[in-house]
């Protein structure tokens, strides 16, 4: 008589789900963090050399210059005004301007919130391009 061996192969018939779940959760977290960033408005930044070439073409009389002196005071085209009345003055100036370019300078010691507030006011009043000048 011949002896036959019954051979039972033991194998893994169920996949290990732990790595699949880990990778899926990491992807969900990345998408949750990245999605709001895709919908936020951004500030376009150009290199100084490119901006300088373009600035030579545009006459300085066509642009509106704002210097932030403090959170309460700003200079608009070298005229000192209160920060609270900036929008009322800026809207007619931008309506009369053909290029609608605003150049913003900021003194040392001015808070980031005051700076961003002036940027938002310029955008809200209709500025098509906003240049930030340092120094």
TABEL-V161699 format. One record per residue. N is the residue number from 0. RES is the residue in one letter. PHI is phi in whole degrees, -180 to 180 (NA if undefined). PSI is psi as a letter, one per 20 degrees, with the letter a starting at -180 (none if undefined). Layout:
n=N res=RES phi=PHI psi=PSI
n=N res=RES phi=PHI psi=PSI
//
This chain:
n=0 res=X phi=NA psi=q
n=1 res=X phi=-95 psi=p
n=2 res=X phi=-91 psi=p
n=3 res=X phi=-108 psi=p
n=4 res=X phi=-92 psi=p
n=5 res=X phi=-91 psi=o
n=6 res=X phi=-106 psi=o
n=7 res=X phi=-106 psi=o
n=8 res=X phi=-87 psi=p
n=9 res=X phi=-98 psi=p
n=10 res=X phi=-137 psi=r
n=11 res=X phi=-94 psi=o
n=12 res=X phi=-100 psi=i
n=13 res=X phi=-115 psi=p
n=14 res=X phi=-70 psi=q
n=15 res=X phi=-78 psi=o
n=16 res=X phi=-87 psi=i
n=17 res=X phi=-60 psi=g
n=18 res=X phi=-64 psi=h
n=19 res=X phi=-65 psi=g
n=20 res=X phi=-68 psi=h
n=21 res=X phi=-61 psi=g
n=22 res=X phi=-65 psi=g
n=23 res=X phi=-63 psi=g
n=24 res=X phi=-67 psi=h
n=25 res=X phi=-63 psi=g
n=26 res=X phi=-65 psi=h
n=27 res=X phi=-64 psi=g
n=28 res=X phi=-65 psi=g
n=29 res=X phi=-62 psi=g
n=30 res=X phi=-67 psi=h
n=31 res=X phi=-66 psi=h
n=32 res=X phi=-79 psi=h
n=33 res=X phi=-81 psi=h
n=34 res=X phi=-63 psi=g
n=35 res=X phi=-63 psi=h
n=36 res=X phi=-68 psi=h
n=37 res=X phi=-71 psi=h
n=38 res=X phi=-102 psi=i
n=39 res=X phi=-85 psi=p
n=40 res=X phi=-67 psi=q
n=41 res=X phi=-124 psi=r
n=42 res=X phi=-106 psi=p
n=43 res=X phi=-78 psi=p
n=44 res=X phi=-116 psi=p
n=45 res=X phi=-113 psi=q
n=46 res=X phi=-69 psi=q
n=47 res=X phi=-62 psi=h
n=48 res=X phi=-65 psi=g
n=49 res=X phi=-67 psi=g
n=50 res=X phi=-67 psi=h
n=51 res=X phi=-67 psi=h
n=52 res=X phi=-64 psi=g
n=53 res=X phi=-71 psi=h
n=54 res=X phi=-68 psi=h
n=55 res=X phi=-67 psi=h
n=56 res=X phi=-76 psi=g
n=57 res=X phi=-83 psi=p
n=58 res=X phi=-70 psi=q
n=59 res=X phi=-68 psi=h
n=60 res=X phi=-71 psi=h
n=61 res=X phi=-85 psi=i
n=62 res=X phi=-107 psi=q
n=63 res=X phi=-107 psi=p
n=64 res=X phi=-105 psi=p
n=65 res=X phi=-121 psi=p
n=66 res=X phi=-117 psi=p
n=67 res=X phi=-90 psi=o
n=68 res=X phi=-85 psi=g
n=69 res=X phi=-156 psi=r
n=70 res=X phi=-62 psi=i
n=71 res=X phi=-104 psi=h
n=72 res=X phi=-126 psi=q
n=73 res=X phi=-138 psi=q
n=74 res=X phi=-106 psi=p
n=75 res=X phi=-117 psi=o
n=76 res=X phi=50 psi=l
n=77 res=X phi=68 psi=j
n=78 res=X phi=-111 psi=p
n=79 res=X phi=-79 psi=p
n=80 res=X phi=-137 psi=r
n=81 res=X phi=-75 psi=q
n=82 res=X phi=-63 psi=h
n=83 res=X phi=-67 psi=h
n=84 res=X phi=-100 psi=j
n=85 res=X phi=-64 psi=g
n=86 res=X phi=-62 psi=h
n=87 res=X phi=-65 psi=h
n=88 res=X phi=-83 psi=h
n=89 res=X phi=-73 psi=h
n=90 res=X phi=-59 psi=g
n=91 res=X phi=-66 psi=h
n=92 res=X phi=-65 psi=g
n=93 res=X phi=-71 psi=h
n=94 res=X phi=-65 psi=h
n=95 res=X phi=-82 psi=i
n=96 res=X phi=-82 psi=p
n=97 res=X phi=-79 psi=h
n=98 res=X phi=-90 psi=h
n=99 res=X phi=55 psi=l
n=100 res=X phi=-100 psi=p
n=101 res=X phi=-121 psi=p
n=102 res=X phi=-109 psi=p
n=103 res=X phi=-117 psi=p
n=104 res=X phi=-115 psi=q
n=105 res=X phi=-136 psi=p
n=106 res=X phi=-74 psi=q
n=107 res=X phi=-64 psi=q
n=108 res=X phi=89 psi=i
n=109 res=X phi=-82 psi=p
n=110 res=X phi=-70 psi=q
n=111 res=X phi=-62 psi=h
n=112 res=X phi=-63 psi=h
n=113 res=X phi=-66 psi=h
n=114 res=X phi=-64 psi=g
n=115 res=X phi=-67 psi=h
n=116 res=X phi=-62 psi=g
n=117 res=X phi=-68 psi=h
n=118 res=X phi=-60 psi=g
n=119 res=X phi=-65 psi=h
n=120 res=X phi=-63 psi=g
n=121 res=X phi=-64 psi=g
n=122 res=X phi=-64 psi=g
n=123 res=X phi=-66 psi=h
n=124 res=X phi=-82 psi=i
n=125 res=X phi=111 psi=j
n=126 res=X phi=-69 psi=p
n=127 res=X phi=-86 psi=h
n=128 res=X phi=-135 psi=p
n=129 res=X phi=-123 psi=p
n=130 res=X phi=-109 psi=p
n=131 res=X phi=-107 psi=p
n=132 res=X phi=-109 psi=p
n=133 res=X phi=-99 psi=r
n=134 res=X phi=91 psi=none
//
